[in-house]
Amino acid sequence: MTDGTGIAQSLLYKCKEFEHEQEIRLIYSGPDRKCPNNIFNCSIEPNTLFDSIMFDPRIDESLQKACTAAIQNLDCNVKLEISNLYDLPNDFSFHLN
């Protein structure tokens, strides 16, 4: 039996490709079965906390539109973008012989 420290530490690993996100991860570790809920609510000011919100480029268009509307309905005015992580470089070319 472990105290879960190793599992928590593994959740702190950040892939190099995503370092630009500068995300913050909050991890709660408590006694098994002592937590009444696995969702913790906290109040934030999104316009202060976020510089931008970036969607995964594979997101379904209808889901992206719904998320955008929900974000805007919260009076969140941060920049909304779709990631170009999987885009080909501008100078990419491929030739078949």
N, C-alpha and C positions, 0 to 999 in steps of 0.2 A: 504494500500500500504506500502511496506517495502523498505528499501534501499539495500536489498540483503545480509546484513551482516550475518544473520543466515544461509543462504544457503552456503555462502563462508566458514563459520566456520565448517559446517558439512562436507565439502570436505577435511578439514584438519585432520579429524579423521582417525587414523591408527589402523587396527586390530592387535592384539598382534601377530598373526601368521605371519604377514608380517613386523614386526618391523625391522628384519634383513636387509631389503632392503635399509634402510637409504636413502629413496628417498627425493627429493626436489619437492615441488609442488608450481608452480607459478599461482596465481589467479589474473586475471584482472577484475575489476568491474568498469564499466563506465556507463554513461547515456544510457538508452534504445534507440536503433536504431541510436546511434551516431557512432557506430563502423563500419567502412566500410567492415571489414572482420573478421571472427571469428578464423582466423589462424594468429599467430604471429611468424614470423621467427626470429631466432637469430643464430649467428655463434657460434659453440662450437669446442673444440678440444677433440674428443671422447676418444682418448688414455690417455688423462689427466683427463677427467671428470669421466670416468667409470672404475671400477675395473673389472667388469664382466657384461655380459648380460645374463639373465636367461629367458628361454622360459617356458611358461605354459606347464605342462606335457600333457595337452589335445590337444595341437596344432596339426593340420594336418601335416603329415610328409612333404608333398610337399610345404606347406607354410613355415615350419621351414627351409627347404633347400633354398627356395627363399630368405628368410630373411637373412640367413647366408651368401649367395652369395652377397646380396646387402651390407651387413655390411663389408664384406671383400673387395668388390670393392671400398669402401670408405677409404681403407687403415687403417681400424680400427683393431687393433691387440689385443683387449681385449679377455679374456676367454669367450667362449660361452658355456652355460650349459643348460640342461633341469632340471627344478625343481623336487625335490623328495618330495615335500610337501605332496603328496597323497600316497606315498609308504608306505607299511606296515613296521612296525619295524622288525628288523632282528630276534628277538626272538619271533615273533608272531606265535602262533599256534591255530588251531581251530579244535575241535574234535566233531563229531556227535555221539551220543549214540543211 
